[in-house]
Amino acid sequence: MKKSLVLVINCGSSSLKFSLMEPNSGEEVFNGIAQCLLLNNASISFKMNGEKQELSLKAPFDHDVAISALVAFINNNHLFHQITAIGHRVVHGGEKYCHPTLITPKVKQQVHKLAKLAPLHNPANLVGIEAAEKVFGHLAQVAIFDTAFHQTMPEKAYIYGLPYSLYKEHGIRRYGFHGTSHYFVAKQASIHLNKPLEQCNLISAHLGNGCSISVIADGKSVDTSLGFTPLEGVVMGTRSGDVDPGIIFYLVNQLGYSLDQVDNLLNKESGLLGISGLSNDCRTIEAELLSGNVRAKLAIDVFCYRIAKKIASFSASLQTLDGLIFTGGIGENSSTIRGLILNQLSLLGFTVDEQLNLEKRFGQQGNINSTNSRACWVIPTNEEWVIAEQTQRLLTSIGE
C-alpha cells in the first residue's frame, strides 16, 4: 500500500536538516543533514534502516546542491511519488502567524519582513523554502512557526517594561521559541496523565545548547523564558540568558567594546562556555566536574540554579501543576543535571528516584520522580513529527 509521506526541512545558514515521515504515526523513513554548506568541506549524510551514508558535495556547496543530493537519494529509493507535501520549520512568525500556513509569495514576503526579528534564522529558512520549491514545486509547501505555540501568552506575560509604543510600532515584545518542542512533549505528557491536553497544566524544560522553559495551562502556552530573541532566559550553552542591561553600557562605555563585540560575547562566548572556560558541551563539563574542576562545578551550579529558579517562578502562572517535563539533548540525557534541578524544587513537591533518573537516556521516555513526588518525566522531543503532522492536518482541512 502506498504511503503518504511528508518531507520535513529545517534550513540553517550553513546546514539543511531533513526527515521523511509518515505524519500520522511519526514513522521515520529516513533523516539526514547537509553540513558546512558554502564551505569546501560541505557534506551530506543520510540515515535509513539503521544505516548511515555520507557523501561530499560538489561546488558551489550551496543549499540547491544539498537539495539536489536529497532528491537523488529520494529517487534512488523510489520514494518521490509517496511525498505529498513539504513541511518547513520557520523560526519567527511574529504575531501574524499562529498556525500552520500554506506558503505563498505573500507569506514569503512576510517571512522576509520578519527577518528583522530573527536575522540569523528567517533568511536561512527562506533559502530552504525557495530551494525546495525549485524541485518540489508541484507539492504544497507549509510553514510551521517556532513562535506559534507561544502566541497564546497573555499580554502581561509578553509585554516588556518599556514604553508601550515600542511594542505597538516596532513589535518589541516577548515571542518565545522552541514552540514545536514544547507542544510535542506536552501532548506526550497528557498521555502519561491519561487526560486531554486541554486539561493539563505543565512546566516544560527544553534543555540543550539553547534552553527554554515554558509553562502550559490548560494545554496552552501562557509564559516562556525566551523572549524577543533566543538570548533571554536561563543560562545556555554559549548564551548568557538574563543579565543586567546595564552591563552592556558598561562594556561599551567603560571597556571599549563595540556593539558587535557585545553581541558576540552574549550569544557565542557566554553561558556554560563562558563560565567554565572549557566548552559549551555539557558532557565535557560534567566529565570535568567529576575530576574536581572548580570552574566546571560553578558552570553546572549556575546552570541548574537558574533553571530551577525559573521553573519555580513559573509556578506562579498556574493554579495547579500536573508535572514537569525534561526534554532536549541535555534534558533527555543528563541524569546529573536533572537530579540537581529537582533537588532544588522540593518546595514544589518534587523528589527524584535516583535509579529511574539514571536509566533515562538515549531516547528513553518515562517518569523519574519518587513515589510520593509530584510527577516528572523525561520525554524525548520530536519536532519533525509535529511539523509533518501539522502540515498534513492543514492540507486535509483545506481539502475538506
Secondary structure per residue as TSV (DSSP state, phi and psi in degrees):
chain	resnum	aa	ss	phi	psi
A	1	M	-	360.0	132.5
A	2	K	-	-70.1	131.6
A	3	K	-	-90.6	152.6
A	4	S	-	-101.6	115.4
A	5	L	E	-115.7	150.8
A	6	V	E	-116.4	129.5
A	7	L	E	-91.3	120.0
A	8	V	E	-99.5	129.7
A	9	I	E	-124.2	130.3
A	10	N	E	-126.4	101.5
A	11	C	E	-101.7	127.4
A	12	G	-	-107.9	-179.8
A	13	S	S	-65.4	-31.2
A	14	S	S	-131.7	17.7
A	15	S	-	-146.1	163.1
A	16	L	E	-147.3	109.2
A	17	K	E	-95.0	147.5
A	18	F	E	-149.7	156.7
A	19	S	E	-154.9	133.1
A	20	L	E	-104.3	122.3
A	21	M	E	-135.4	153.3
A	22	E	-	-87.1	116.0
A	23	P	T	-69.0	-26.1
A	24	N	T	-81.7	-41.3
A	25	S	T	-92.9	-19.9
A	26	G	-	80.3	6.7
A	27	E	-	-64.5	126.7
A	28	E	E	-97.1	124.3
A	29	V	E	-80.1	-47.3
A	30	F	E	-159.1	164.5
A	31	N	E	-143.4	171.4
A	32	G	E	179.3	-179.4
A	33	I	E	-150.9	138.1
A	34	A	E	-101.1	127.9
A	35	Q	E	-123.0	160.4
A	36	C	S	56.6	33.9
A	37	L	T	-61.7	147.1
A	38	L	T	75.4	4.3
A	39	L	S	-117.6	164.2
A	40	N	T	-69.5	-20.2
A	41	N	T	-101.3	27.7
A	42	A	-	-60.9	140.6
A	43	S	E	-148.6	164.7
A	44	I	E	-137.4	138.5
A	45	S	E	-128.2	147.4
A	46	F	E	-126.2	141.6
A	47	K	E	-125.5	119.6
A	48	M	E	-144.7	132.3
A	49	N	T	53.8	36.9
A	50	G	T	79.8	-2.4
A	51	E	E	-107.6	140.2
A	52	K	E	-111.3	136.4
A	53	Q	E	-127.8	129.8
A	54	E	E	-121.8	137.2
A	55	L	E	-130.6	148.6
A	56	S	E	-83.4	150.1
A	57	L	-	-102.2	145.2
A	58	K	-	-86.1	151.2
A	59	A	T	-54.8	143.3
A	60	P	T	-91.0	19.5
A	61	F	-	59.0	31.0
A	62	D	S	-102.9	-174.7
A	63	H	H	-67.1	-32.6
A	64	D	H	-63.1	-39.8
A	65	V	H	-64.9	-41.2
A	66	A	H	-62.7	-43.3
A	67	I	H	-63.1	-40.6
A	68	S	H	-61.6	-40.6
A	69	A	H	-66.1	-37.4
A	70	L	H	-63.9	-44.7
A	71	V	H	-61.8	-41.2
A	72	A	H	-61.1	-41.8
A	73	F	H	-64.2	-43.4
A	74	I	H	-61.0	-45.5
A	75	N	H	-65.8	-40.8
A	76	N	H	-62.5	-26.5
A	77	N	T	-102.9	12.5
A	78	H	T	55.6	46.6
A	79	L	-	-113.7	-9.3
A	80	F	G	-55.8	-44.8
A	81	H	G	-78.0	-3.6
A	82	Q	G	-91.5	-10.3
A	83	I	E	-82.3	124.8
A	84	T	E	-104.7	-17.5
A	85	A	E	-166.4	163.1
A	86	I	E	-117.0	124.1
A	87	G	E	-105.2	125.2
A	88	H	E	-110.1	133.5
A	89	R	E	-78.0	125.2
A	90	V	E	-122.4	126.2
A	91	V	S	-68.1	-49.6
A	92	H	-	-119.4	121.2
A	93	G	-	-111.9	3.2
A	94	G	T	56.7	-148.5
A	95	E	T	-88.5	-12.4
A	96	K	T	-74.5	-39.2
A	97	Y	-	-110.1	107.2
A	98	C	-	-109.9	-5.3
A	99	H	S	-139.9	164.8
A	100	P	-	-53.6	139.6
A	101	T	E	-135.1	129.3
A	102	L	E	-66.8	128.2
A	103	I	-	-79.9	124.5
A	104	T	-	-127.8	170.5
A	105	P	H	-55.1	-37.0
A	106	K	H	-66.2	-41.2
A	107	V	H	-63.9	-41.1
A	108	K	H	-62.1	-37.7
A	109	Q	H	-61.9	-40.7
A	110	Q	H	-68.7	-39.8
A	111	V	H	-62.1	-40.6
A	112	H	H	-63.4	-42.5
A	113	K	H	-63.1	-37.3
A	114	L	G	-76.3	-4.2
A	115	A	G	-61.0	-22.7
A	116	K	G	-64.3	-23.3
A	117	L	T	-91.0	-19.3
A	118	A	-	-143.0	69.6
A	119	P	T	-65.2	-22.2
A	120	L	T	-88.7	-17.5
A	121	H	T	-113.6	-53.4
A	122	N	H	-58.8	-42.0
A	123	P	H	-59.9	-39.4
A	124	A	H	-67.2	-39.9
A	125	N	H	-59.6	-39.3
A	126	L	H	-65.2	-38.6
A	127	V	H	-58.9	-43.9
A	128	G	H	-64.1	-40.7
A	129	I	H	-62.4	-47.7
A	130	E	H	-71.3	-32.8
A	131	A	H	-67.1	-40.2
A	132	A	H	-68.4	-36.7
A	133	E	H	-62.1	-31.1
A	134	K	H	-65.0	-33.7
A	135	V	H	-111.5	-18.7
A	136	F	S	-118.1	34.6
A	137	G	T	-62.3	-21.4
A	138	H	T	-80.9	-9.0
A	139	L	S	-104.5	152.1
A	140	A	E	-66.9	136.6
A	141	Q	E	-111.5	127.0
A	142	V	E	-123.8	135.8
A	143	A	E	-98.9	129.6
A	144	I	E	-114.5	118.1
A	145	F	E	-94.2	133.5
A	146	D	T	-61.2	-29.8
A	147	T	T	-87.4	-11.0
A	148	A	G	-60.8	-44.9
A	149	F	G	-59.3	-29.7
A	150	H	G	-87.9	1.1
A	151	Q	G	-73.9	-1.2
A	152	T	G	-89.5	-0.6
A	153	M	-	-61.2	139.0
A	154	P	-	-72.4	160.4
A	155	E	H	-56.9	-36.9
A	156	K	H	-63.0	-22.0
A	157	A	H	-89.2	-28.2
A	158	Y	H	-106.1	-8.7
A	159	I	-	-84.4	131.2
A	160	Y	-	-82.9	162.8
A	161	G	S	-81.4	52.9
A	162	L	S	-120.1	167.6
A	163	P	-	-52.6	130.8
A	164	Y	H	-59.0	-26.5
A	165	S	H	-62.3	-29.2
A	166	L	H	-65.7	-32.8
A	167	Y	H	-73.0	-50.3
A	168	K	H	-66.1	-37.4
A	169	E	H	-94.5	-25.9
A	170	H	H	-128.8	0.8
A	171	G	-	70.9	22.8
A	172	I	-	-80.5	106.1
A	173	R	S	-159.5	175.9
A	174	R	-	-85.3	131.4
A	175	Y	-	-111.6	-40.5
A	176	G	-	80.4	155.0
A	177	F	-	-140.9	-172.0
A	178	H	-	58.5	25.1
A	179	G	H	-60.3	-41.7
A	180	T	H	-65.6	-33.8
A	181	S	H	-67.5	-48.9
A	182	H	H	-62.1	-38.7
A	183	Y	H	-63.6	-45.9
A	184	F	H	-61.9	-49.3
A	185	V	H	-70.0	-29.5
A	186	A	H	-64.5	-40.9
A	187	K	H	-61.6	-41.3
A	188	Q	H	-67.0	-37.6
A	189	A	H	-64.1	-35.5
A	190	S	H	-63.8	-31.0
A	191	I	H	-67.8	-42.5
A	192	H	H	-61.0	-37.2
A	193	L	H	-80.9	-13.0
A	194	N	T	59.5	44.2
A	195	K	S	-151.7	160.1
A	196	P	-	-60.2	148.0
A	197	L	G	-54.9	-36.3
A	198	E	G	-63.9	-11.7
A	199	Q	G	-108.5	6.5
A	200	C	-	-99.7	141.3
A	201	N	-	-123.6	114.1
A	202	L	E	-139.0	158.2
A	203	I	E	-120.8	128.9
A	204	S	E	-115.8	128.9
A	205	A	E	-114.1	104.0
A	206	H	E	-91.9	107.2
A	207	L	E	-118.0	114.5
A	208	G	S	-150.7	-148.2
A	209	N	S	-63.8	-36.8
A	210	G	S	-102.5	141.6
A	211	C	E	-129.5	143.1
A	212	S	E	-150.6	146.7
A	213	I	E	-112.2	135.2
A	214	S	E	-129.8	140.1
A	215	V	E	-108.6	130.4
A	216	I	E	-121.9	115.0
A	217	A	E	-111.9	126.3
A	218	D	T	51.3	39.8
A	219	G	T	81.2	0.2
A	220	K	E	-118.5	144.4
A	221	S	E	-68.8	126.8
A	222	V	E	-118.7	-8.6
A	223	D	E	-168.3	155.8
A	224	T	E	-157.0	156.1
A	225	S	S	-82.5	-32.6
A	226	L	-	-74.0	147.4
A	227	G	-	-120.8	-121.7
A	228	F	S	-62.7	-35.6
A	229	T	S	-132.1	171.5
A	230	P	T	-77.0	20.8
A	231	L	T	-95.1	-25.1
A	232	E	S	-73.2	162.1
A	233	G	S	107.5	-143.6
A	234	V	S	-79.2	167.5
A	235	V	-	-63.5	139.0
A	236	M	-	-124.9	-164.4
A	237	G	S	-61.8	-54.8
A	238	T	S	-123.8	-4.8
A	239	R	-	-96.4	145.2
A	240	S	-	-72.8	-28.7
A	241	G	-	71.6	-158.3
A	242	D	S	-59.9	128.8
A	243	V	-	-138.0	159.6
A	244	D	-	-62.6	120.8
A	245	P	T	-56.9	-23.9
A	246	G	H	-62.3	-22.8
A	247	I	H	-61.5	-35.8
A	248	I	H	-62.3	-45.5
A	249	F	H	-63.8	-37.8
A	250	Y	H	-64.4	-45.3
A	251	L	H	-60.0	-41.4
A	252	V	H	-76.1	-50.5
A	253	N	H	-80.9	-33.1
A	254	Q	T	-102.6	-34.6
A	255	L	T	-105.4	-3.5
A	256	G	-	78.6	18.9
A	257	Y	-	-70.4	144.5
A	258	S	-	-83.5	164.8
A	259	L	H	-63.8	-35.4
A	260	D	H	-64.2	-37.9
A	261	Q	H	-67.3	-38.2
A	262	V	H	-64.5	-44.7
A	263	D	H	-57.1	-48.2
A	264	N	H	-63.6	-40.9
A	265	L	H	-60.5	-50.0
A	266	L	H	-73.2	-31.8
A	267	N	H	-93.8	-31.3
A	268	K	H	-122.3	-12.1
A	269	E	S	-122.2	6.6
A	270	S	-	-109.8	-151.4
A	271	G	H	61.1	-145.9
A	272	L	H	-58.7	-39.1
A	273	L	H	-62.5	-49.2
A	274	G	H	-65.9	-41.6
A	275	I	H	-71.9	-45.0
A	276	S	H	-77.8	-30.3
A	277	G	S	70.2	13.7
A	278	L	S	-115.0	-56.6
A	279	S	-	-169.4	162.9
A	280	N	S	-94.5	-2.8
A	281	D	-	-85.9	117.3
A	282	C	H	-61.4	-30.8
A	283	R	H	-63.5	-41.7
A	284	T	H	-63.7	-43.4
A	285	I	H	-68.1	-39.3
A	286	E	H	-63.9	-38.4
A	287	A	H	-62.5	-41.9
A	288	E	H	-68.8	-32.4
A	289	L	H	-59.3	-43.8
A	290	L	H	-66.1	-25.9
A	291	S	T	-90.4	2.9
A	292	G	T	92.6	14.7
A	293	N	-	-67.7	120.1
A	294	V	H	-66.5	-41.3
A	295	R	H	-68.6	-34.4
A	296	A	H	-63.6	-41.9
A	297	K	H	-63.6	-42.3
A	298	L	H	-61.9	-44.1
A	299	A	H	-60.3	-45.2
A	300	I	H	-66.0	-41.9
A	301	D	H	-61.2	-46.4
A	302	V	H	-64.0	-45.6
A	303	F	H	-56.2	-52.1
A	304	C	H	-70.4	-37.7
A	305	Y	H	-64.8	-44.6
A	306	R	H	-64.4	-38.3
A	307	I	H	-67.6	-45.8
A	308	A	H	-61.8	-40.3
A	309	K	H	-64.1	-40.0
A	310	K	H	-66.8	-42.7
A	311	I	H	-60.5	-45.5
A	312	A	H	-63.2	-41.3
A	313	S	H	-67.2	-34.4
A	314	F	H	-69.3	-19.0
A	315	S	G	-62.2	-20.5
A	316	A	G	-67.9	-15.3
A	317	S	G	-85.5	-5.9
A	318	L	-	-120.0	150.3
A	319	Q	S	-88.3	-33.7
A	320	T	-	-137.7	158.0
A	321	L	-	-132.2	115.1
A	322	D	-	-79.8	-29.7
A	323	G	E	170.3	174.3
A	324	L	E	-119.2	138.8
A	325	I	E	-116.3	134.9
A	326	F	E	-108.2	131.8
A	327	T	E	-148.7	-177.9
A	328	G	H	84.7	168.4
A	329	G	H	-55.3	-44.2
A	330	I	H	-76.9	-45.8
A	331	G	H	-60.5	-33.2
A	332	E	H	-83.8	-23.3
A	333	N	H	-121.2	-16.8
A	334	S	-	-101.9	100.5
A	335	S	H	-66.7	-30.3
A	336	T	H	-62.6	-50.3
A	337	I	H	-63.0	-46.6
A	338	R	H	-59.5	-44.8
A	339	G	H	-63.4	-42.9
A	340	L	H	-64.4	-38.6
A	341	I	H	-66.9	-48.1
A	342	L	H	-64.4	-33.1
A	343	N	H	-66.1	-18.6
A	344	Q	T	-95.5	5.0
A	345	L	-	-119.5	25.8
A	346	S	G	-62.8	-30.0
A	347	L	G	-62.1	-26.7
A	348	L	G	-89.6	3.7
A	349	G	T	89.2	19.8
A	350	F	-	-99.3	130.8
A	351	T	-	-136.9	144.0
A	352	V	B	-98.5	141.9
A	353	D	-	-89.2	110.3
A	354	E	H	-59.2	-40.7
A	355	Q	H	-68.7	-46.7
A	356	L	H	-60.3	-38.9
A	357	N	H	-64.6	-42.7
A	358	L	H	-64.3	-31.0
A	359	E	H	-75.8	-23.0
A	360	K	-	-87.3	103.0
A	361	R	-	-166.2	168.1
A	362	F	T	55.5	45.4
A	363	G	T	90.0	1.7
A	364	Q	-	-77.0	137.4
A	365	Q	-	-115.3	144.9
A	366	G	E	153.6	178.3
A	367	N	E	-81.1	152.5
A	368	I	-	-127.8	9.7
A	369	N	B	-86.1	155.0
A	370	S	-	-75.7	174.3
A	371	T	T	-58.9	-42.0
A	372	N	T	-96.8	13.3
A	373	S	S	-92.9	160.0
A	374	R	-	-64.7	151.8
A	375	A	E	-64.1	140.4
A	376	C	E	-148.0	129.7
A	377	W	E	-125.1	152.6
A	378	V	E	-101.2	122.1
A	379	I	-	-132.4	109.2
A	380	P	-	-59.2	133.7
A	381	T	-	-79.6	159.6
A	382	N	-	-149.1	75.9
A	383	E	H	-65.8	-31.2
A	384	E	H	-62.8	-40.1
A	385	W	H	-64.6	-41.2
A	386	V	H	-59.3	-45.3
A	387	I	H	-63.2	-44.2
A	388	A	H	-64.2	-46.2
A	389	E	H	-63.4	-46.0
A	390	Q	H	-70.8	-32.3
A	391	T	H	-61.9	-49.3
A	392	Q	H	-63.9	-40.5
A	393	R	H	-62.9	-41.3
A	394	L	H	-62.2	-46.3
A	395	L	H	-67.0	-34.3
A	396	T	H	-65.4	-42.0
A	397	S	H	-67.5	-35.2
A	398	I	H	-67.0	-39.8
A	399	G	H	-64.6	-32.8
A	400	E	-	-72.4	360.0
